[in-house]
Amino acid sequence: MALTEKIEIDRIEVVGGWTIQVRQATIIERDGEFVSRTFHRWVLTPDSDISDQEQKVQDICNAAWTKDVIDAYEKFKAEQANKLGAK
């Protein structure tokens, strides 16, 4: 009986204009037959360091985060800070 584990990024979504949601699946198989699948998710925004992300995640981030999108995100952050009273 051989158990194998495979980890792969199986979903990358752009949400809300600038948020990138990434889902990683961990797939367990026994003798080539599916046993289980679990997920780990994380979110990236234009101010995230993406240098440690898989290349396909970096490519989508770089395509989605145009100058206009980054400017809109920075404006949103400033507006939120103002609402909270931060300077």
HTML snippet that shows the backbone in 3Dmol.js (N, CA, C, O; Angstrom):
<script src="https://3Dmol.org/build/3Dmol-min.js"></script>
<div id="view" style="width:600px;height:400px;position:relative"></div>
<script>
const pdb = `
ATOM      1  N   MET A   1       0.850  -1.177   0.000  1.00  0.00           N
ATOM      2  CA  MET A   1       0.000   0.000   0.000  1.00  0.00           C
ATOM      3  C   MET A   1       0.895   1.239   0.000  1.00  0.00           C
ATOM      4  O   MET A   1       1.663   1.466   0.935  1.00  0.00           O
ATOM      5  N   ALA A   2       0.784   2.024  -1.048  1.00  0.00           N
ATOM      6  CA  ALA A   2       1.578   3.238  -1.168  1.00  0.00           C
ATOM      7  C   ALA A   2       0.672   4.462  -1.134  1.00  0.00           C
ATOM      8  O   ALA A   2      -0.258   4.594  -1.930  1.00  0.00           O
ATOM      9  N   LEU A   3       0.967   5.350  -0.193  1.00  0.00           N
ATOM     10  CA  LEU A   3       0.251   6.620  -0.128  1.00  0.00           C
ATOM     11  C   LEU A   3       1.095   7.684  -0.806  1.00  0.00           C
ATOM     12  O   LEU A   3       2.304   7.762  -0.588  1.00  0.00           O
ATOM     13  N   THR A   4       0.459   8.493  -1.620  1.00  0.00           N
ATOM     14  CA  THR A   4       1.151   9.609  -2.254  1.00  0.00           C
ATOM     15  C   THR A   4       0.401  10.900  -1.965  1.00  0.00           C
ATOM     16  O   THR A   4      -0.818  10.910  -1.798  1.00  0.00           O
ATOM     17  N   GLU A   5       1.152  11.975  -1.911  1.00  0.00           N
ATOM     18  CA  GLU A   5       0.570  13.298  -1.666  1.00  0.00           C
ATOM     19  C   GLU A   5       0.995  14.215  -2.797  1.00  0.00           C
ATOM     20  O   GLU A   5       2.171  14.286  -3.155  1.00  0.00           O
ATOM     21  N   LYS A   6       0.022  14.912  -3.349  1.00  0.00           N
ATOM     22  CA  LYS A   6       0.306  15.870  -4.413  1.00  0.00           C
ATOM     23  C   LYS A   6      -0.260  17.218  -3.978  1.00  0.00           C
ATOM     24  O   LYS A   6      -1.403  17.305  -3.530  1.00  0.00           O
ATOM     25  N   ILE A   7       0.549  18.265  -4.114  1.00  0.00           N
ATOM     26  CA  ILE A   7       0.112  19.614  -3.762  1.00  0.00           C
ATOM     27  C   ILE A   7       0.138  20.453  -5.026  1.00  0.00           C
ATOM     28  O   ILE A   7       1.138  20.487  -5.743  1.00  0.00           O
ATOM     29  N   GLU A   8      -0.995  21.143  -5.296  1.00  0.00           N
ATOM     30  CA  GLU A   8      -1.081  21.963  -6.503  1.00  0.00           C
ATOM     31  C   GLU A   8      -1.983  23.167  -6.276  1.00  0.00           C
ATOM     32  O   GLU A   8      -2.954  23.109  -5.521  1.00  0.00           O
ATOM     33  N   ILE A   9      -1.635  24.252  -6.947  1.00  0.00           N
ATOM     34  CA  ILE A   9      -2.516  25.423  -6.984  1.00  0.00           C
ATOM     35  C   ILE A   9      -3.599  25.080  -7.991  1.00  0.00           C
ATOM     36  O   ILE A   9      -3.317  24.897  -9.175  1.00  0.00           O
ATOM     37  N   ASP A  10      -4.838  24.992  -7.522  1.00  0.00           N
ATOM     38  CA  ASP A  10      -5.902  24.571  -8.441  1.00  0.00           C
ATOM     39  C   ASP A  10      -6.914  25.671  -8.730  1.00  0.00           C
ATOM     40  O   ASP A  10      -7.806  25.477  -9.556  1.00  0.00           O
ATOM     41  N   ARG A  11      -6.799  26.818  -8.073  1.00  0.00           N
ATOM     42  CA  ARG A  11      -7.724  27.912  -8.363  1.00  0.00           C
ATOM     43  C   ARG A  11      -7.062  29.246  -8.023  1.00  0.00           C
ATOM     44  O   ARG A  11      -6.480  29.414  -6.952  1.00  0.00           O
ATOM     45  N   ILE A  12      -7.164  30.189  -8.962  1.00  0.00           N
ATOM     46  CA  ILE A  12      -6.695  31.556  -8.765  1.00  0.00           C
ATOM     47  C   ILE A  12      -7.802  32.460  -9.283  1.00  0.00           C
ATOM     48  O   ILE A  12      -8.195  32.378 -10.446  1.00  0.00           O
ATOM     49  N   GLU A  13      -8.305  33.336  -8.394  1.00  0.00           N
ATOM     50  CA  GLU A  13      -9.433  34.186  -8.767  1.00  0.00           C
ATOM     51  C   GLU A  13      -9.131  35.640  -8.447  1.00  0.00           C
ATOM     52  O   GLU A  13      -8.529  35.952  -7.420  1.00  0.00           O
ATOM     53  N   VAL A  14      -9.557  36.522  -9.337  1.00  0.00           N
ATOM     54  CA  VAL A  14      -9.499  37.960  -9.081  1.00  0.00           C
ATOM     55  C   VAL A  14     -10.871  38.360  -8.553  1.00  0.00           C
ATOM     56  O   VAL A  14     -11.886  38.126  -9.210  1.00  0.00           O
ATOM     57  N   VAL A  15     -10.901  38.965  -7.363  1.00  0.00           N
ATOM     58  CA  VAL A  15     -12.153  39.307  -6.697  1.00  0.00           C
ATOM     59  C   VAL A  15     -12.116  40.779  -6.300  1.00  0.00           C
ATOM     60  O   VAL A  15     -11.111  41.271  -5.786  1.00  0.00           O
ATOM     61  N   GLY A  16     -13.215  41.467  -6.544  1.00  0.00           N
ATOM     62  CA  GLY A  16     -13.329  42.849  -6.076  1.00  0.00           C
ATOM     63  C   GLY A  16     -12.382  43.820  -6.744  1.00  0.00           C
ATOM     64  O   GLY A  16     -12.118  44.895  -6.204  1.00  0.00           O
ATOM     65  N   GLY A  17     -11.874  43.472  -7.887  1.00  0.00           N
ATOM     66  CA  GLY A  17     -11.043  44.404  -8.639  1.00  0.00           C
ATOM     67  C   GLY A  17      -9.550  44.248  -8.409  1.00  0.00           C
ATOM     68  O   GLY A  17      -8.775  44.376  -9.356  1.00  0.00           O
ATOM     69  N   TRP A  18      -9.118  43.972  -7.172  1.00  0.00           N
ATOM     70  CA  TRP A  18      -7.675  43.891  -6.912  1.00  0.00           C
ATOM     71  C   TRP A  18      -7.267  42.735  -6.018  1.00  0.00           C
ATOM     72  O   TRP A  18      -6.074  42.466  -5.879  1.00  0.00           O
ATOM     73  N   THR A  19      -8.203  42.053  -5.418  1.00  0.00           N
ATOM     74  CA  THR A  19      -7.861  40.942  -4.537  1.00  0.00           C
ATOM     75  C   THR A  19      -7.692  39.667  -5.356  1.00  0.00           C
ATOM     76  O   THR A  19      -8.534  39.339  -6.192  1.00  0.00           O
ATOM     77  N   ILE A  20      -6.601  38.954  -5.110  1.00  0.00           N
ATOM     78  CA  ILE A  20      -6.346  37.669  -5.751  1.00  0.00           C
ATOM     79  C   ILE A  20      -6.497  36.592  -4.681  1.00  0.00           C
ATOM     80  O   ILE A  20      -5.789  36.606  -3.674  1.00  0.00           O
ATOM     81  N   GLN A  21      -7.421  35.660  -4.904  1.00  0.00           N
ATOM     82  CA  GLN A  21      -7.598  34.526  -4.004  1.00  0.00           C
ATOM     83  C   GLN A  21      -6.921  33.316  -4.630  1.00  0.00           C
ATOM     84  O   GLN A  21      -7.123  33.010  -5.805  1.00  0.00           O
ATOM     85  N   VAL A  22      -6.113  32.632  -3.824  1.00  0.00           N
ATOM     86  CA  VAL A  22      -5.386  31.462  -4.307  1.00  0.00           C
ATOM     87  C   VAL A  22      -5.826  30.254  -3.474  1.00  0.00           C
ATOM     88  O   VAL A  22      -5.906  30.325  -2.247  1.00  0.00           O
ATOM     89  N   ARG A  23      -6.109  29.145  -4.164  1.00  0.00           N
ATOM     90  CA  ARG A  23      -6.454  27.911  -3.462  1.00  0.00           C
ATOM     91  C   ARG A  23      -5.450  26.835  -3.828  1.00  0.00           C
ATOM     92  O   ARG A  23      -5.178  26.588  -5.003  1.00  0.00           O
ATOM     93  N   GLN A  24      -4.908  26.205  -2.809  1.00  0.00           N
ATOM     94  CA  GLN A  24      -3.962  25.103  -2.981  1.00  0.00           C
ATOM     95  C   GLN A  24      -4.628  23.818  -2.509  1.00  0.00           C
ATOM     96  O   GLN A  24      -5.165  23.760  -1.404  1.00  0.00           O
ATOM     97  N   ALA A  25      -4.591  22.806  -3.334  1.00  0.00           N
ATOM     98  CA  ALA A  25      -5.172  21.507  -2.997  1.00  0.00           C
ATOM     99  C   ALA A  25      -4.064  20.536  -2.622  1.00  0.00           C
ATOM    100  O   ALA A  25      -3.021  20.479  -3.273  1.00  0.00           O
ATOM    101  N   THR A  26      -4.306  19.773  -1.563  1.00  0.00           N
ATOM    102  CA  THR A  26      -3.445  18.655  -1.196  1.00  0.00           C
ATOM    103  C   THR A  26      -4.250  17.390  -1.448  1.00  0.00           C
ATOM    104  O   THR A  26      -5.298  17.174  -0.840  1.00  0.00           O
ATOM    105  N   ILE A  27      -3.752  16.570  -2.341  1.00  0.00           N
ATOM    106  CA  ILE A  27      -4.473  15.372  -2.779  1.00  0.00           C
ATOM    107  C   ILE A  27      -3.717  14.134  -2.299  1.00  0.00           C
ATOM    108  O   ILE A  27      -2.524  13.978  -2.556  1.00  0.00           O
ATOM    109  N   ILE A  28      -4.429  13.271  -1.605  1.00  0.00           N
ATOM    110  CA  ILE A  28      -3.853  12.018  -1.109  1.00  0.00           C
ATOM    111  C   ILE A  28      -4.429  10.876  -1.937  1.00  0.00           C
ATOM    112  O   ILE A  28      -5.637  10.786  -2.155  1.00  0.00           O
ATOM    113  N   GLU A  29      -3.527  10.005  -2.393  1.00  0.00           N
ATOM    114  CA  GLU A  29      -3.942   8.808  -3.133  1.00  0.00           C
ATOM    115  C   GLU A  29      -3.318   7.575  -2.501  1.00  0.00           C
ATOM    116  O   GLU A  29      -2.201   7.620  -1.986  1.00  0.00           O
ATOM    117  N   ARG A  30      -4.061   6.470  -2.550  1.00  0.00           N
ATOM    118  CA  ARG A  30      -3.539   5.178  -2.091  1.00  0.00           C
ATOM    119  C   ARG A  30      -3.512   4.253  -3.298  1.00  0.00           C
ATOM    120  O   ARG A  30      -4.548   3.926  -3.877  1.00  0.00           O
ATOM    121  N   ASP A  31      -2.324   3.845  -3.659  1.00  0.00           N
ATOM    122  CA  ASP A  31      -2.147   2.973  -4.825  1.00  0.00           C
ATOM    123  C   ASP A  31      -2.820   3.538  -6.065  1.00  0.00           C
ATOM    124  O   ASP A  31      -3.423   2.799  -6.843  1.00  0.00           O
ATOM    125  N   GLY A  32      -2.715   4.874  -6.251  1.00  0.00           N
ATOM    126  CA  GLY A  32      -3.264   5.529  -7.424  1.00  0.00           C
ATOM    127  C   GLY A  32      -4.736   5.868  -7.334  1.00  0.00           C
ATOM    128  O   GLY A  32      -5.278   6.492  -8.246  1.00  0.00           O
ATOM    129  N   GLU A  33      -5.398   5.472  -6.258  1.00  0.00           N
ATOM    130  CA  GLU A  33      -6.827   5.741  -6.071  1.00  0.00           C
ATOM    131  C   GLU A  33      -7.005   6.929  -5.128  1.00  0.00           C
ATOM    132  O   GLU A  33      -6.349   7.014  -4.090  1.00  0.00           O
ATOM    133  N   PHE A  34      -7.881   7.825  -5.492  1.00  0.00           N
ATOM    134  CA  PHE A  34      -8.159   9.016  -4.693  1.00  0.00           C
ATOM    135  C   PHE A  34      -8.621   8.633  -3.287  1.00  0.00           C
ATOM    136  O   PHE A  34      -9.471   7.759  -3.119  1.00  0.00           O
ATOM    137  N   VAL A  35      -8.043   9.308  -2.267  1.00  0.00           N
ATOM    138  CA  VAL A  35      -8.443   9.099  -0.881  1.00  0.00           C
ATOM    139  C   VAL A  35      -9.047  10.372  -0.305  1.00  0.00           C
ATOM    140  O   VAL A  35     -10.136  10.346   0.268  1.00  0.00           O
ATOM    141  N   SER A  36      -8.332  11.491  -0.462  1.00  0.00           N
ATOM    142  CA  SER A  36      -8.857  12.739   0.106  1.00  0.00           C
ATOM    143  C   SER A  36      -8.242  13.948  -0.591  1.00  0.00           C
ATOM    144  O   SER A  36      -7.220  13.862  -1.272  1.00  0.00           O
ATOM    145  N   ARG A  37      -8.919  15.082  -0.385  1.00  0.00           N
ATOM    146  CA  ARG A  37      -8.448  16.354  -0.912  1.00  0.00           C
ATOM    147  C   ARG A  37      -8.768  17.411   0.153  1.00  0.00           C
ATOM    148  O   ARG A  37      -9.900  17.507   0.627  1.00  0.00           O
ATOM    149  N   THR A  38      -7.757  18.196   0.516  1.00  0.00           N
ATOM    150  CA  THR A  38      -7.961  19.304   1.443  1.00  0.00           C
ATOM    151  C   THR A  38      -7.459  20.579   0.773  1.00  0.00           C
ATOM    152  O   THR A  38      -6.677  20.541  -0.177  1.00  0.00           O
ATOM    153  N   PHE A  39      -7.929  21.702   1.295  1.00  0.00           N
ATOM    154  CA  PHE A  39      -7.601  22.982   0.676  1.00  0.00           C
ATOM    155  C   PHE A  39      -6.988  23.941   1.682  1.00  0.00           C
ATOM    156  O   PHE A  39      -7.315  23.932   2.869  1.00  0.00           O
ATOM    157  N   HIS A  40      -6.098  24.758   1.171  1.00  0.00           N
ATOM    158  CA  HIS A  40      -5.527  25.883   1.914  1.00  0.00           C
ATOM    159  C   HIS A  40      -5.703  27.099   1.009  1.00  0.00           C
ATOM    160  O   HIS A  40      -5.382  27.050  -0.179  1.00  0.00           O
ATOM    161  N   ARG A  41      -6.212  28.186   1.576  1.00  0.00           N
ATOM    162  CA  ARG A  41      -6.466  29.390   0.775  1.00  0.00           C
ATOM    163  C   ARG A  41      -5.729  30.580   1.366  1.00  0.00           C
ATOM    164  O   ARG A  41      -5.474  30.641   2.568  1.00  0.00           O
ATOM    165  N   TRP A  42      -5.389  31.534   0.487  1.00  0.00           N
ATOM    166  CA  TRP A  42      -4.823  32.796   0.938  1.00  0.00           C
ATOM    167  C   TRP A  42      -5.182  33.889  -0.048  1.00  0.00           C
ATOM    168  O   TRP A  42      -5.579  33.631  -1.184  1.00  0.00           O
ATOM    169  N   VAL A  43      -5.030  35.122   0.422  1.00  0.00           N
ATOM    170  CA  VAL A  43      -5.425  36.296  -0.359  1.00  0.00           C
ATOM    171  C   VAL A  43      -4.208  37.178  -0.570  1.00  0.00           C
ATOM    172  O   VAL A  43      -3.386  37.349   0.331  1.00  0.00           O
ATOM    173  N   LEU A  44      -4.100  37.735  -1.764  1.00  0.00           N
ATOM    174  CA  LEU A  44      -3.032  38.670  -2.104  1.00  0.00           C
ATOM    175  C   LEU A  44      -3.656  39.984  -2.557  1.00  0.00           C
ATOM    176  O   LEU A  44      -4.693  39.989  -3.220  1.00  0.00           O
ATOM    177  N   THR A  45      -3.027  41.085  -2.200  1.00  0.00           N
ATOM    178  CA  THR A  45      -3.448  42.409  -2.640  1.00  0.00           C
ATOM    179  C   THR A  45      -2.254  43.079  -3.313  1.00  0.00           C
ATOM    180  O   THR A  45      -1.129  42.593  -3.199  1.00  0.00           O
ATOM    181  N   PRO A  46      -2.484  44.188  -4.013  1.00  0.00           N
ATOM    182  CA  PRO A  46      -1.388  44.805  -4.760  1.00  0.00           C
ATOM    183  C   PRO A  46      -0.164  45.192  -3.922  1.00  0.00           C
ATOM    184  O   PRO A  46       0.918  45.381  -4.478  1.00  0.00           O
ATOM    185  N   ASP A  47      -0.310  45.311  -2.607  1.00  0.00           N
ATOM    186  CA  ASP A  47       0.860  45.622  -1.781  1.00  0.00           C
ATOM    187  C   ASP A  47       1.523  44.367  -1.195  1.00  0.00           C
ATOM    188  O   ASP A  47       2.406  44.471  -0.344  1.00  0.00           O
ATOM    189  N   SER A  48       1.092  43.182  -1.653  1.00  0.00           N
ATOM    190  CA  SER A  48       1.672  41.914  -1.190  1.00  0.00           C
ATOM    191  C   SER A  48       3.003  41.650  -1.885  1.00  0.00           C
ATOM    192  O   SER A  48       3.193  42.010  -3.047  1.00  0.00           O
ATOM    193  N   ASP A  49       3.922  41.015  -1.155  1.00  0.00           N
ATOM    194  CA  ASP A  49       5.157  40.515  -1.756  1.00  0.00           C
ATOM    195  C   ASP A  49       4.823  39.173  -2.399  1.00  0.00           C
ATOM    196  O   ASP A  49       4.513  38.210  -1.698  1.00  0.00           O
ATOM    197  N   ILE A  50       4.883  39.105  -3.714  1.00  0.00           N
ATOM    198  CA  ILE A  50       4.511  37.870  -4.416  1.00  0.00           C
ATOM    199  C   ILE A  50       5.726  37.078  -4.895  1.00  0.00           C
ATOM    200  O   ILE A  50       5.583  36.119  -5.653  1.00  0.00           O
ATOM    201  N   SER A  51       6.907  37.472  -4.460  1.00  0.00           N
ATOM    202  CA  SER A  51       8.124  36.826  -4.954  1.00  0.00           C
ATOM    203  C   SER A  51       8.218  35.343  -4.581  1.00  0.00           C
ATOM    204  O   SER A  51       8.908  34.584  -5.262  1.00  0.00           O
ATOM    205  N   ASP A  52       7.540  34.921  -3.516  1.00  0.00           N
ATOM    206  CA  ASP A  52       7.587  33.517  -3.125  1.00  0.00           C
ATOM    207  C   ASP A  52       6.400  32.706  -3.655  1.00  0.00           C
ATOM    208  O   ASP A  52       6.255  31.527  -3.333  1.00  0.00           O
ATOM    209  N   GLN A  53       5.565  33.335  -4.458  1.00  0.00           N
ATOM    210  CA  GLN A  53       4.414  32.640  -5.050  1.00  0.00           C
ATOM    211  C   GLN A  53       4.846  31.880  -6.299  1.00  0.00           C
ATOM    212  O   GLN A  53       5.834  32.230  -6.944  1.00  0.00           O
ATOM    213  N   GLU A  54       4.083  30.823  -6.633  1.00  0.00           N
ATOM    214  CA  GLU A  54       4.354  30.090  -7.874  1.00  0.00           C
ATOM    215  C   GLU A  54       4.254  31.044  -9.059  1.00  0.00           C
ATOM    216  O   GLU A  54       3.549  32.052  -8.993  1.00  0.00           O
ATOM    217  N   GLN A  55       4.952  30.729 -10.126  1.00  0.00           N
ATOM    218  CA  GLN A  55       5.011  31.614 -11.280  1.00  0.00           C
ATOM    219  C   GLN A  55       3.629  31.914 -11.854  1.00  0.00           C
ATOM    220  O   GLN A  55       3.360  33.048 -12.249  1.00  0.00           O
ATOM    221  N   LYS A  56       2.751  30.913 -11.905  1.00  0.00           N
ATOM    222  CA  LYS A  56       1.423  31.170 -12.475  1.00  0.00           C
ATOM    223  C   LYS A  56       0.627  32.152 -11.611  1.00  0.00           C
ATOM    224  O   LYS A  56      -0.183  32.911 -12.143  1.00  0.00           O
ATOM    225  N   VAL A  57       0.834  32.155 -10.321  1.00  0.00           N
ATOM    226  CA  VAL A  57       0.183  33.132  -9.444  1.00  0.00           C
ATOM    227  C   VAL A  57       0.775  34.515  -9.705  1.00  0.00           C
ATOM    228  O   VAL A  57       0.038  35.495  -9.821  1.00  0.00           O
ATOM    229  N   GLN A  58       2.092  34.598  -9.797  1.00  0.00           N
ATOM    230  CA  GLN A  58       2.748  35.869 -10.099  1.00  0.00           C
ATOM    231  C   GLN A  58       2.265  36.435 -11.425  1.00  0.00           C
ATOM    232  O   GLN A  58       2.018  37.636 -11.535  1.00  0.00           O
ATOM    233  N   ASP A  59       2.130  35.582 -12.427  1.00  0.00           N
ATOM    234  CA  ASP A  59       1.697  36.036 -13.752  1.00  0.00           C
ATOM    235  C   ASP A  59       0.293  36.646 -13.699  1.00  0.00           C
ATOM    236  O   ASP A  59       0.037  37.682 -14.312  1.00  0.00           O
ATOM    237  N   ILE A  60      -0.606  35.999 -12.967  1.00  0.00           N
ATOM    238  CA  ILE A  60      -1.966  36.530 -12.860  1.00  0.00           C
ATOM    239  C   ILE A  60      -1.971  37.833 -12.067  1.00  0.00           C
ATOM    240  O   ILE A  60      -2.656  38.782 -12.448  1.00  0.00           O
ATOM    241  N   CYS A  61      -1.226  37.893 -10.985  1.00  0.00           N
ATOM    242  CA  CYS A  61      -1.131  39.138 -10.214  1.00  0.00           C
ATOM    243  C   CYS A  61      -0.603  40.270 -11.090  1.00  0.00           C
ATOM    244  O   CYS A  61      -1.164  41.366 -11.098  1.00  0.00           O
ATOM    245  N   ASN A  62       0.455  40.011 -11.812  1.00  0.00           N
ATOM    246  CA  ASN A  62       1.050  41.055 -12.657  1.00  0.00           C
ATOM    247  C   ASN A  62       0.108  41.496 -13.774  1.00  0.00           C
ATOM    248  O   ASN A  62       0.124  42.660 -14.173  1.00  0.00           O
ATOM    249  N   ALA A  63      -0.706  40.580 -14.279  1.00  0.00           N
ATOM    250  CA  ALA A  63      -1.676  40.943 -15.315  1.00  0.00           C
ATOM    251  C   ALA A  63      -2.855  41.722 -14.727  1.00  0.00           C
ATOM    252  O   ALA A  63      -3.348  42.665 -15.345  1.00  0.00           O
ATOM    253  N   ALA A  64      -3.299  41.330 -13.544  1.00  0.00           N
ATOM    254  CA  ALA A  64      -4.481  41.955 -12.940  1.00  0.00           C
ATOM    255  C   ALA A  64      -4.171  43.302 -12.312  1.00  0.00           C
ATOM    256  O   ALA A  64      -5.014  44.199 -12.324  1.00  0.00           O
ATOM    257  N   TRP A  65      -2.977  43.455 -11.764  1.00  0.00           N
ATOM    258  CA  TRP A  65      -2.643  44.674 -11.031  1.00  0.00           C
ATOM    259  C   TRP A  65      -2.019  45.720 -11.947  1.00  0.00           C
ATOM    260  O   TRP A  65      -0.824  46.006 -11.874  1.00  0.00           O
ATOM    261  N   THR A  66      -2.850  46.275 -12.799  1.00  0.00           N
ATOM    262  CA  THR A  66      -2.411  47.364 -13.675  1.00  0.00           C
ATOM    263  C   THR A  66      -2.205  48.624 -12.832  1.00  0.00           C
ATOM    264  O   THR A  66      -2.558  48.643 -11.653  1.00  0.00           O
ATOM    265  N   LYS A  67      -1.645  49.659 -13.420  1.00  0.00           N
ATOM    266  CA  LYS A  67      -1.442  50.919 -12.700  1.00  0.00           C
ATOM    267  C   LYS A  67      -2.775  51.466 -12.196  1.00  0.00           C
ATOM    268  O   LYS A  67      -2.858  51.940 -11.063  1.00  0.00           O
ATOM    269  N   ASP A  68      -3.807  51.406 -13.018  1.00  0.00           N
ATOM    270  CA  ASP A  68      -5.132  51.892 -12.602  1.00  0.00           C
ATOM    271  C   ASP A  68      -5.665  51.111 -11.400  1.00  0.00           C
ATOM    272  O   ASP A  68      -6.235  51.698 -10.480  1.00  0.00           O
ATOM    273  N   VAL A  69      -5.484  49.810 -11.405  1.00  0.00           N
ATOM    274  CA  VAL A  69      -5.949  48.977 -10.295  1.00  0.00           C
ATOM    275  C   VAL A  69      -5.166  49.301  -9.028  1.00  0.00           C
ATOM    276  O   VAL A  69      -5.749  49.429  -7.952  1.00  0.00           O
ATOM    277  N   ILE A  70      -3.861  49.433  -9.152  1.00  0.00           N
ATOM    278  CA  ILE A  70      -3.031  49.773  -7.986  1.00  0.00           C
ATOM    279  C   ILE A  70      -3.424  51.140  -7.442  1.00  0.00           C
ATOM    280  O   ILE A  70      -3.524  51.312  -6.227  1.00  0.00           O
ATOM    281  N   ASP A  71      -3.648  52.110  -8.316  1.00  0.00           N
ATOM    282  CA  ASP A  71      -4.076  53.445  -7.873  1.00  0.00           C
ATOM    283  C   ASP A  71      -5.422  53.381  -7.147  1.00  0.00           C
ATOM    284  O   ASP A  71      -5.604  54.036  -6.121  1.00  0.00           O
ATOM    285  N   ALA A  72      -6.357  52.599  -7.671  1.00  0.00           N
ATOM    286  CA  ALA A  72      -7.668  52.452  -7.023  1.00  0.00           C
ATOM    287  C   ALA A  72      -7.524  51.784  -5.659  1.00  0.00           C
ATOM    288  O   ALA A  72      -8.216  52.151  -4.709  1.00  0.00           O
ATOM    289  N   TYR A  73      -6.635  50.814  -5.561  1.00  0.00           N
ATOM    290  CA  TYR A  73      -6.396  50.141  -4.279  1.00  0.00           C
ATOM    291  C   TYR A  73      -5.791  51.105  -3.264  1.00  0.00           C
ATOM    292  O   TYR A  73      -6.208  51.129  -2.106  1.00  0.00           O
ATOM    293  N   GLU A  74      -4.822  51.890  -3.686  1.00  0.00           N
ATOM    294  CA  GLU A  74      -4.205  52.865  -2.783  1.00  0.00           C
ATOM    295  C   GLU A  74      -5.218  53.909  -2.320  1.00  0.00           C
ATOM    296  O   GLU A  74      -5.205  54.319  -1.159  1.00  0.00           O
ATOM    297  N   LYS A  75      -6.097  54.338  -3.229  1.00  0.00           N
ATOM    298  CA  LYS A  75      -7.154  55.285  -2.864  1.00  0.00           C
ATOM    299  C   LYS A  75      -8.095  54.654  -1.844  1.00  0.00           C
ATOM    300  O   LYS A  75      -8.469  55.298  -0.864  1.00  0.00           O
ATOM    301  N   PHE A  76      -8.476  53.406  -2.065  1.00  0.00           N
ATOM    302  CA  PHE A  76      -9.339  52.685  -1.138  1.00  0.00           C
ATOM    303  C   PHE A  76      -8.693  52.594   0.246  1.00  0.00           C
ATOM    304  O   PHE A  76      -9.349  52.844   1.258  1.00  0.00           O
ATOM    305  N   LYS A  77      -7.409  52.236   0.290  1.00  0.00           N
ATOM    306  CA  LYS A  77      -6.716  52.136   1.586  1.00  0.00           C
ATOM    307  C   LYS A  77      -6.690  53.478   2.303  1.00  0.00           C
ATOM    308  O   LYS A  77      -6.902  53.538   3.514  1.00  0.00           O
ATOM    309  N   ALA A  78      -6.434  54.552   1.567  1.00  0.00           N
ATOM    310  CA  ALA A  78      -6.401  55.892   2.169  1.00  0.00           C
ATOM    311  C   ALA A  78      -7.780  56.270   2.705  1.00  0.00           C
ATOM    312  O   ALA A  78      -7.890  56.828   3.797  1.00  0.00           O
ATOM    313  N   GLU A  79      -8.825  55.972   1.945  1.00  0.00           N
ATOM    314  CA  GLU A  79     -10.187  56.277   2.395  1.00  0.00           C
ATOM    315  C   GLU A  79     -10.532  55.490   3.662  1.00  0.00           C
ATOM    316  O   GLU A  79     -11.159  56.025   4.575  1.00  0.00           O
ATOM    317  N   GLN A  80     -10.130  54.247   3.715  1.00  0.00           N
ATOM    318  CA  GLN A  80     -10.391  53.428   4.896  1.00  0.00           C
ATOM    319  C   GLN A  80      -9.629  53.960   6.121  1.00  0.00           C
ATOM    320  O   GLN A  80     -10.158  53.998   7.232  1.00  0.00           O
ATOM    321  N   ALA A  81      -8.388  54.366   5.890  1.00  0.00           N
ATOM    322  CA  ALA A  81      -7.596  54.931   6.979  1.00  0.00           C
ATOM    323  C   ALA A  81      -8.230  56.205   7.507  1.00  0.00           C
ATOM    324  O   ALA A  81      -8.254  56.434   8.717  1.00  0.00           O
ATOM    325  N   ASN A  82      -8.746  57.040   6.605  1.00  0.00           N
ATOM    326  CA  ASN A  82      -9.412  58.275   7.011  1.00  0.00           C
ATOM    327  C   ASN A  82     -10.676  57.972   7.828  1.00  0.00           C
ATOM    328  O   ASN A  82     -10.956  58.656   8.813  1.00  0.00           O
ATOM    329  N   LYS A  83     -11.426  56.965   7.427  1.00  0.00           N
ATOM    330  CA  LYS A  83     -12.634  56.605   8.158  1.00  0.00           C
ATOM    331  C   LYS A  83     -12.298  56.123   9.573  1.00  0.00           C
ATOM    332  O   LYS A  83     -13.084  56.309  10.502  1.00  0.00           O
ATOM    333  N   LEU A  84     -11.147  55.515   9.724  1.00  0.00           N
ATOM    334  CA  LEU A  84     -10.734  55.014  11.038  1.00  0.00           C
ATOM    335  C   LEU A  84      -9.985  56.064  11.845  1.00  0.00           C
ATOM    336  O   LEU A  84      -9.598  55.816  12.986  1.00  0.00           O
ATOM    337  N   GLY A  85      -9.782  57.237  11.255  1.00  0.00           N
ATOM    338  CA  GLY A  85      -9.102  58.315  11.960  1.00  0.00           C
ATOM    339  C   GLY A  85      -7.591  58.264  11.899  1.00  0.00           C
ATOM    340  O   GLY A  85      -6.921  59.020  12.603  1.00  0.00           O
ATOM    341  N   ALA A  86      -7.035  57.383  11.069  1.00  0.00           N
ATOM    342  CA  ALA A  86      -5.581  57.299  10.932  1.00  0.00           C
ATOM    343  C   ALA A  86      -5.097  58.378   9.990  1.00  0.00           C
ATOM    344  O   ALA A  86      -5.829  58.817   9.103  1.00  0.00           O
ATOM    345  N   LYS A  87      -3.893  58.793  10.180  1.00  0.00           N
ATOM    346  CA  LYS A  87      -3.289  59.795   9.308  1.00  0.00           C
ATOM    347  C   LYS A  87      -2.145  59.210   8.548  1.00  0.00           C
ATOM    348  O   LYS A  87      -1.508  59.906   7.758  1.00  0.00           O
TER     349      LYS A  87
END
`;
const viewer = $3Dmol.createViewer("view");
viewer.addModel(pdb, "pdb");
viewer.setStyle({}, {cartoon: {color: "spectrum"}});
viewer.zoomTo();
viewer.render();
</script>
